[in-house]
Amino acid sequence: MIARLRHLWLAVTTLPGLLLNPQRRTLFREMQTFCRNLPQALKGPLPEALQRLTPIVGAGCVGAGCTRDLADLSSLLDRRSPLGLCLRRSLVRYHFLRREGLPVMLQFGAKFVGGKPDREVTGHAWLTLDGQPYHEADENWRGFVVMFSFPQS
């Protein structure tokens, strides 16, 4: 329930700035296209796919906070994607924040959930900056064992 309210708040607070700023609208459309193309872009070995998704650092145009909010909104609105929300959000954030010049890293983790006989493995993707989770709620990443980081340091 809290996550749904957070998503609704994100949409309500982000949309007015998006509608009034042509630069943000252009960036948001680019993010939507990027998000729709992610399933195809992830074909093949993961390190190679992520290397292709890593942009050349450019001059930031709207700032890291706005870029992050627009990335979150575009990921949230791509409901038809076969990819989970955390993976979409992390990949869109990764691409566009790195393009802004922020050296974020992707983390892919796994953990066991459920009782002993019926334990299942669940996964999560998030970003880190300087070794710390980047705008990620503690309950979303705590308890996950990092299985893969990109780019590797």
Number of C-alpha atoms within 10 A of each C-alpha: 6 7 8 9 10 11 15 14 11 16 18 11 11 16 15 10 13 17 11 10 10 11 12 19 16 12 18 19 13 14 23 19 13 21 23 18 12 19 13 9 16 15 10 9 8 13 15 13 15 18 11 12 18 17 16 11 15 11 10 15 13 13 13 18 11 16 23 20 18 27 28 23 21 25 27 19 14 17 12 7 15 11 15 14 18 17 19 26 23 23 25 25 26 27 22 26 23 20 20 20 16 16 15 22 23 23 23 19 19 17 17 15 11 9 8 8 6 8 11 11 9 11 17 19 23 26 24 18 13 9 9 11 19 14 12 12 10 9 8 13 21 11 12 18 15 15 11 15 17 17 14 9 5
